Amino acid sequence: MRRQDREITDSRGIEEILLQCKTCHVAMIDGDTPYLVPLSFGYKLLDGGALELYFHSALVGRKLDALRQNSRACFEVSYEGEAINPENPCNSGYYYASVIGFGDAVFIEDAAEKCEALSLIVRHQTAKSNAFTAEQAETVCVFKIVSTDFAGKKKPHSAGN
C-alpha cells in the first residue's frame, strides 16, 4: 500500500468499515474477461486474522459459472464521507474508508451452514435476526470468499486535506 499512513490492519478498524458498508463488489475472471458484480453481504472476522464474506444468489448465473471455473476473487467495500476542497478540482477528493482483499470462493452445500450464512447476511443488511430453514436454504446458492489477504484504508476527516 502506497499510503501506509492510511492503512488499517487491526480487526477492530476493519470491522468498523465493514459495518458501514452494505454492498461488496466482487471481481472474478469469466474466461479471459474480468467480471465485477455488486452484492449484498454478511461477514465473519475469525480469530487468526481471516475474513469470511458471505453472499447469496440465484442457483444459476454468470458469476456462479465464473467462480466454479476459477475460484479466485477480489473484493472491495467502501464508503465516502464529505468532499474535500470541492471548489478546486485539481486538489479535491473525499474522506473515505475501504477494505480490499483477495481470496477464494467456496460454495456452501451444507444446509446448516447455508442457514447460518443467510442469517449473517440478513443481520448485516438489516440489523435483524432471522432464522432460516433448510427448505429456504435449498432455494438459493450461498458462497463465501475466504481471505487472509486484505487491508483497510481510510482517510478520516481528522487527517486534513
C-alpha atoms as an extended CHARMM CRD file, in Angstrom:
* protein
*
       161  EXT
         1         1  MET       CA              0.0000000000        0.0000000000        0.0000000000  PROA      1               0.0000000000
         2         2  ARG       CA              1.4850000000        3.2800000000       -1.0950000000  PROA      2               0.0000000000
         3         3  ARG       CA             -0.1300000000        5.3930000000        1.6500000000  PROA      3               0.0000000000
         4         4  GLN       CA              0.7810000000        3.3620000000        4.7010000000  PROA      4               0.0000000000
         5         5  ASP       CA             -0.3240000000        6.2550000000        6.9110000000  PROA      5               0.0000000000
         6         6  ARG       CA             -3.8970000000        5.3980000000        5.8640000000  PROA      6               0.0000000000
         7         7  GLU       CA             -3.6230000000        1.6130000000        6.1590000000  PROA      7               0.0000000000
         8         8  ILE       CA             -5.8480000000       -0.2060000000        8.6470000000  PROA      8               0.0000000000
         9         9  THR       CA             -4.8180000000       -3.7250000000        9.5880000000  PROA      9               0.0000000000
        10        10  ASP       CA             -6.3530000000       -4.3000000000       13.0270000000  PROA      10              0.0000000000
        11        11  SER       CA             -9.5840000000       -6.2990000000       13.1170000000  PROA      11              0.0000000000
        12        12  ARG       CA            -11.4440000000       -3.6070000000       15.0520000000  PROA      12              0.0000000000
        13        13  GLY       CA            -10.6940000000       -0.9930000000       12.3840000000  PROA      13              0.0000000000
        14        14  ILE       CA            -11.6210000000       -3.4170000000        9.5960000000  PROA      14              0.0000000000
        15        15  GLU       CA            -14.9240000000       -4.2280000000       11.3040000000  PROA      15              0.0000000000
        16        16  GLU       CA            -15.7560000000       -0.5350000000       11.7290000000  PROA      16              0.0000000000
        17        17  ILE       CA            -15.5080000000       -0.1710000000        7.9600000000  PROA      17              0.0000000000
        18        18  LEU       CA            -17.4370000000       -3.3810000000        7.1960000000  PROA      18              0.0000000000
        19        19  LEU       CA            -20.2660000000       -2.2690000000        9.4820000000  PROA      19              0.0000000000
        20        20  GLN       CA            -20.7170000000        0.9190000000        7.4360000000  PROA      20              0.0000000000
        21        21  CYS       CA            -20.8730000000       -0.8960000000        4.0840000000  PROA      21              0.0000000000
        22        22  LYS       CA            -23.8380000000       -2.8120000000        2.7070000000  PROA      22              0.0000000000
        23        23  THR       CA            -22.5440000000       -3.6220000000       -0.7800000000  PROA      23              0.0000000000
        24        24  CYS       CA            -19.4590000000       -5.6410000000       -1.6450000000  PROA      24              0.0000000000
        25        25  HSD       CA            -18.0440000000       -5.5010000000       -5.1680000000  PROA      25              0.0000000000
        26        26  VAL       CA            -16.7060000000       -8.9110000000       -6.1670000000  PROA      26              0.0000000000
        27        27  ALA       CA            -14.3840000000       -9.2400000000       -9.1410000000  PROA      27              0.0000000000
        28        28  MET       CA            -13.6350000000      -12.5210000000      -10.8490000000  PROA      28              0.0000000000
        29        29  ILE       CA            -12.4170000000      -13.8660000000      -14.1700000000  PROA      29              0.0000000000
        30        30  ASP       CA            -15.0180000000      -15.1480000000      -16.6410000000  PROA      30              0.0000000000
        31        31  GLY       CA            -12.9650000000      -16.9770000000      -19.2590000000  PROA      31              0.0000000000
        32        32  ASP       CA            -10.4840000000      -14.2980000000      -20.2660000000  PROA      32              0.0000000000
        33        33  THR       CA            -12.6830000000      -11.3570000000      -19.2440000000  PROA      33              0.0000000000
        34        34  PRO       CA            -12.8170000000       -9.5330000000      -15.9090000000  PROA      34              0.0000000000
        35        35  TYR       CA            -16.2990000000       -9.5630000000      -14.3940000000  PROA      35              0.0000000000
        36        36  LEU       CA            -17.4460000000       -7.4400000000      -11.4520000000  PROA      36              0.0000000000
        37        37  VAL       CA            -20.7220000000       -7.5880000000       -9.5250000000  PROA      37              0.0000000000
        38        38  PRO       CA            -22.1090000000       -5.6430000000       -6.5590000000  PROA      38              0.0000000000
        39        39  LEU       CA            -23.5850000000       -7.9430000000       -3.9090000000  PROA      39              0.0000000000
        40        40  SER       CA            -25.2200000000       -7.7130000000       -0.5100000000  PROA      40              0.0000000000
        41        41  PHE       CA            -23.0800000000       -9.4980000000        2.0520000000  PROA      41              0.0000000000
        42        42  GLY       CA            -22.5630000000      -10.6870000000        5.5840000000  PROA      42              0.0000000000
        43        43  TYR       CA            -19.2410000000      -11.4610000000        7.2030000000  PROA      43              0.0000000000
        44        44  LYS       CA            -17.2250000000      -13.0640000000        9.9770000000  PROA      44              0.0000000000
        45        45  LEU       CA            -13.8440000000      -11.8940000000       11.2110000000  PROA      45              0.0000000000
        46        46  LEU       CA            -12.1460000000      -15.0240000000       12.5140000000  PROA      46              0.0000000000
        47        47  ASP       CA             -9.5040000000      -15.4590000000       15.1780000000  PROA      47              0.0000000000
        48        48  GLY       CA             -6.1700000000      -15.6290000000       13.4360000000  PROA      48              0.0000000000
        49        49  GLY       CA             -6.9560000000      -12.7980000000       11.0520000000  PROA      49              0.0000000000
        50        50  ALA       CA             -9.1000000000      -14.4360000000        8.3670000000  PROA      50              0.0000000000
        51        51  LEU       CA            -12.1770000000      -12.7690000000        6.9050000000  PROA      51              0.0000000000
        52        52  GLU       CA            -15.1510000000      -14.6740000000        5.5120000000  PROA      52              0.0000000000
        53        53  LEU       CA            -17.5880000000      -12.7460000000        3.3250000000  PROA      53              0.0000000000
        54        54  TYR       CA            -20.9480000000      -14.4400000000        2.6750000000  PROA      54              0.0000000000
        55        55  PHE       CA            -23.1500000000      -13.9780000000       -0.3910000000  PROA      55              0.0000000000
        56        56  HSD       CA            -26.3340000000      -15.4760000000       -1.7870000000  PROA      56              0.0000000000
        57        57  SER       CA            -27.6830000000      -15.6060000000       -5.3070000000  PROA      57              0.0000000000
        58        58  ALA       CA            -29.9240000000      -17.4650000000       -7.6670000000  PROA      58              0.0000000000
        59        59  LEU       CA            -28.9900000000      -21.0930000000       -8.2650000000  PROA      59              0.0000000000
        60        60  VAL       CA            -27.6040000000      -20.3540000000      -11.7430000000  PROA      60              0.0000000000
        61        61  GLY       CA            -25.8780000000      -17.4360000000      -13.3930000000  PROA      61              0.0000000000
        62        62  ARG       CA            -22.7490000000      -15.9650000000      -14.9000000000  PROA      62              0.0000000000
        63        63  LYS       CA            -20.9620000000      -15.2160000000      -11.6110000000  PROA      63              0.0000000000
        64        64  LEU       CA            -21.5070000000      -18.7530000000      -10.3500000000  PROA      64              0.0000000000
        65        65  ASP       CA            -20.2290000000      -20.2260000000      -13.6090000000  PROA      65              0.0000000000
        66        66  ALA       CA            -17.1530000000      -17.9850000000      -13.4600000000  PROA      66              0.0000000000
        67        67  LEU       CA            -16.3820000000      -18.7980000000       -9.8110000000  PROA      67              0.0000000000
        68        68  ARG       CA            -16.7790000000      -22.5150000000      -10.4360000000  PROA      68              0.0000000000
        69        69  GLN       CA            -14.2330000000      -22.2680000000      -13.2450000000  PROA      69              0.0000000000
        70        70  ASN       CA            -11.8050000000      -20.1010000000      -11.2580000000  PROA      70              0.0000000000
        71        71  SER       CA            -12.4590000000      -19.5750000000       -7.5480000000  PROA      71              0.0000000000
        72        72  ARG       CA            -10.0010000000      -16.6560000000       -7.1860000000  PROA      72              0.0000000000
        73        73  ALA       CA            -11.7560000000      -13.3860000000       -6.4460000000  PROA      73              0.0000000000
        74        74  CYS       CA            -11.0360000000       -9.8230000000       -5.4290000000  PROA      74              0.0000000000
        75        75  PHE       CA            -13.4560000000       -7.8650000000       -3.2540000000  PROA      75              0.0000000000
        76        76  GLU       CA            -13.9780000000       -4.2580000000       -2.2450000000  PROA      76              0.0000000000
        77        77  VAL       CA            -16.2680000000       -2.4480000000        0.1650000000  PROA      77              0.0000000000
        78        78  SER       CA            -16.1580000000        1.3040000000        0.6920000000  PROA      78              0.0000000000
        79        79  TYR       CA            -17.9890000000        4.3640000000        1.8360000000  PROA      79              0.0000000000
        80        80  GLU       CA            -17.4830000000        8.0360000000        1.1650000000  PROA      80              0.0000000000
        81        81  GLY       CA            -17.6860000000       10.9220000000        3.5510000000  PROA      81              0.0000000000
        82        82  GLU       CA            -17.8410000000       14.5810000000        2.6420000000  PROA      82              0.0000000000
        83        83  ALA       CA            -15.9740000000       16.1940000000       -0.2150000000  PROA      83              0.0000000000
        84        84  ILE       CA            -12.5420000000       17.6840000000        0.3280000000  PROA      84              0.0000000000
        85        85  ASN       CA            -11.8420000000       21.0220000000       -1.3600000000  PROA      85              0.0000000000
        86        86  PRO       CA            -14.6270000000       20.6890000000       -3.9960000000  PROA      86              0.0000000000
        87        87  GLU       CA            -14.0290000000       24.2250000000       -5.3000000000  PROA      87              0.0000000000
        88        88  ASN       CA            -10.5720000000       23.1920000000       -6.5740000000  PROA      88              0.0000000000
        89        89  PRO       CA            -10.9440000000       20.1650000000       -8.8880000000  PROA      89              0.0000000000
        90        90  CYS       CA             -7.1610000000       19.6600000000       -9.1360000000  PROA      90              0.0000000000
        91        91  ASN       CA             -6.8970000000       19.2060000000       -5.3720000000  PROA      91              0.0000000000
        92        92  SER       CA            -10.2170000000       17.6310000000       -4.4110000000  PROA      92              0.0000000000
        93        93  GLY       CA            -11.3760000000       14.2520000000       -3.1930000000  PROA      93              0.0000000000
        94        94  TYR       CA            -13.4020000000       12.6030000000       -0.4540000000  PROA      94              0.0000000000
        95        95  TYR       CA            -12.8860000000       11.3810000000        3.0410000000  PROA      95              0.0000000000
        96        96  TYR       CA            -13.3840000000        7.6240000000        2.7100000000  PROA      96              0.0000000000
        97        97  ALA       CA            -12.7750000000        4.1610000000        4.0960000000  PROA      97              0.0000000000
        98        98  SER       CA            -12.4220000000        0.8740000000        2.2510000000  PROA      98              0.0000000000
        99        99  VAL       CA            -11.4450000000       -2.7530000000        2.6220000000  PROA      99              0.0000000000
       100       100  ILE       CA             -9.9220000000       -4.5240000000       -0.3610000000  PROA      100             0.0000000000
       101       101  GLY       CA             -8.7440000000       -8.1020000000       -0.4790000000  PROA      101             0.0000000000
       102       102  PHE       CA             -8.2580000000      -11.3360000000       -2.3340000000  PROA      102             0.0000000000
       103       103  GLY       CA             -9.4720000000      -14.8360000000       -1.6460000000  PROA      103             0.0000000000
       104       104  ASP       CA            -11.1430000000      -17.9520000000       -2.9080000000  PROA      104             0.0000000000
       105       105  ALA       CA            -14.8420000000      -18.5250000000       -3.3720000000  PROA      105             0.0000000000
       106       106  VAL       CA            -16.1590000000      -21.5970000000       -1.5840000000  PROA      106             0.0000000000
       107       107  PHE       CA            -19.6570000000      -22.8650000000       -2.3430000000  PROA      107             0.0000000000
       108       108  ILE       CA            -21.6150000000      -23.8540000000        0.7530000000  PROA      108             0.0000000000
       109       109  GLU       CA            -23.6720000000      -27.0110000000        0.3770000000  PROA      109             0.0000000000
       110       110  ASP       CA            -24.3540000000      -27.9730000000        3.9980000000  PROA      110             0.0000000000
       111       111  ALA       CA            -27.8780000000      -26.8300000000        4.9220000000  PROA      111             0.0000000000
       112       112  ALA       CA            -26.9960000000      -25.7250000000        8.4660000000  PROA      112             0.0000000000
       113       113  GLU       CA            -24.0100000000      -23.7090000000        7.2450000000  PROA      113             0.0000000000
       114       114  LYS       CA            -26.1510000000      -22.1390000000        4.4920000000  PROA      114             0.0000000000
       115       115  CYS       CA            -28.7720000000      -21.1390000000        7.0720000000  PROA      115             0.0000000000
       116       116  GLU       CA            -26.0990000000      -19.5730000000        9.2790000000  PROA      116             0.0000000000
       117       117  ALA       CA            -24.6420000000      -17.6860000000        6.3090000000  PROA      117             0.0000000000
       118       118  LEU       CA            -28.0670000000      -16.3800000000        5.2750000000  PROA      118             0.0000000000
       119       119  SER       CA            -28.6710000000      -15.2240000000        8.8620000000  PROA      119             0.0000000000
       120       120  LEU       CA            -25.3330000000      -13.3720000000        8.8510000000  PROA      120             0.0000000000
       121       121  ILE       CA            -26.2670000000      -11.6330000000        5.5910000000  PROA      121             0.0000000000
       122       122  VAL       CA            -29.6750000000      -10.5470000000        6.9110000000  PROA      122             0.0000000000
       123       123  ARG       CA            -28.2090000000       -9.3940000000       10.2310000000  PROA      123             0.0000000000
       124       124  HSD       CA            -25.5970000000       -7.2810000000        8.4660000000  PROA      124             0.0000000000
       125       125  GLN       CA            -28.0550000000       -5.8250000000        5.9660000000  PROA      125             0.0000000000
       126       126  THR       CA            -30.9670000000       -5.1370000000        8.3260000000  PROA      126             0.0000000000
       127       127  ALA       CA            -29.6200000000       -5.4440000000       11.9000000000  PROA      127             0.0000000000
       128       128  LYS       CA            -32.3710000000       -8.0180000000       12.4950000000  PROA      128             0.0000000000
       129       129  SER       CA            -32.0480000000      -11.6540000000       13.4520000000  PROA      129             0.0000000000
       130       130  ASN       CA            -33.6990000000      -14.1620000000       11.1920000000  PROA      130             0.0000000000
       131       131  ALA       CA            -33.5870000000      -17.9550000000       11.2730000000  PROA      131             0.0000000000
       132       132  PHE       CA            -33.7690000000      -19.8520000000        8.0000000000  PROA      132             0.0000000000
       133       133  THR       CA            -34.9840000000      -23.3720000000        7.3360000000  PROA      133             0.0000000000
       134       134  ALA       CA            -33.2050000000      -25.9730000000        5.2640000000  PROA      134             0.0000000000
       135       135  GLU       CA            -36.0600000000      -25.7190000000        2.7460000000  PROA      135             0.0000000000
       136       136  GLN       CA            -35.4600000000      -21.9910000000        2.3440000000  PROA      136             0.0000000000
       137       137  ALA       CA            -31.7140000000      -22.5180000000        2.0140000000  PROA      137             0.0000000000
       138       138  GLU       CA            -32.2600000000      -25.0140000000       -0.8260000000  PROA      138             0.0000000000
       139       139  THR       CA            -33.7860000000      -22.2650000000       -2.9740000000  PROA      139             0.0000000000
       140       140  VAL       CA            -30.5900000000      -20.1720000000       -3.1980000000  PROA      140             0.0000000000
       141       141  CYS       CA            -26.9050000000      -20.5780000000       -3.8360000000  PROA      141             0.0000000000
       142       142  VAL       CA            -24.6980000000      -19.4740000000       -0.9410000000  PROA      142             0.0000000000
       143       143  PHE       CA            -20.9680000000      -18.9570000000       -1.1950000000  PROA      143             0.0000000000
       144       144  LYS       CA            -18.2470000000      -17.2960000000        0.7870000000  PROA      144             0.0000000000
       145       145  ILE       CA            -14.9540000000      -15.6990000000       -0.0440000000  PROA      145             0.0000000000
       146       146  VAL       CA            -12.3030000000      -16.7040000000        2.4380000000  PROA      146             0.0000000000
       147       147  SER       CA             -9.4530000000      -14.2170000000        2.7130000000  PROA      147             0.0000000000
       148       148  THR       CA             -6.2880000000      -13.7420000000        4.7070000000  PROA      148             0.0000000000
       149       149  ASP       CA             -5.0210000000      -11.1540000000        2.2130000000  PROA      149             0.0000000000
       150       150  PHE       CA             -6.9430000000       -7.9430000000        2.8750000000  PROA      150             0.0000000000
       151       151  ALA       CA             -6.4160000000       -4.4820000000        4.3000000000  PROA      151             0.0000000000
       152       152  GLY       CA             -8.3760000000       -1.3990000000        5.1160000000  PROA      152             0.0000000000
       153       153  LYS       CA             -7.5960000000        2.1250000000        4.0700000000  PROA      153             0.0000000000
       154       154  LYS       CA             -9.0780000000        5.2840000000        5.4960000000  PROA      154             0.0000000000
       155       155  LYS       CA             -8.7790000000        8.9980000000        5.0430000000  PROA      155             0.0000000000
       156       156  PRO       CA            -10.5980000000       10.2500000000        8.1150000000  PROA      156             0.0000000000
       157       157  HSD       CA            -11.8660000000       13.7800000000        8.4470000000  PROA      157             0.0000000000
       158       158  SER       CA             -9.2030000000       14.4890000000       11.0650000000  PROA      158             0.0000000000
       159       159  ALA       CA             -6.4530000000       13.7240000000        8.5080000000  PROA      159             0.0000000000
       160       160  GLY       CA             -6.8530000000       17.1340000000        6.9160000000  PROA      160             0.0000000000
       161       161  ASN       CA             -6.5160000000       17.8290000000        3.2320000000  PROA      161             0.0000000000
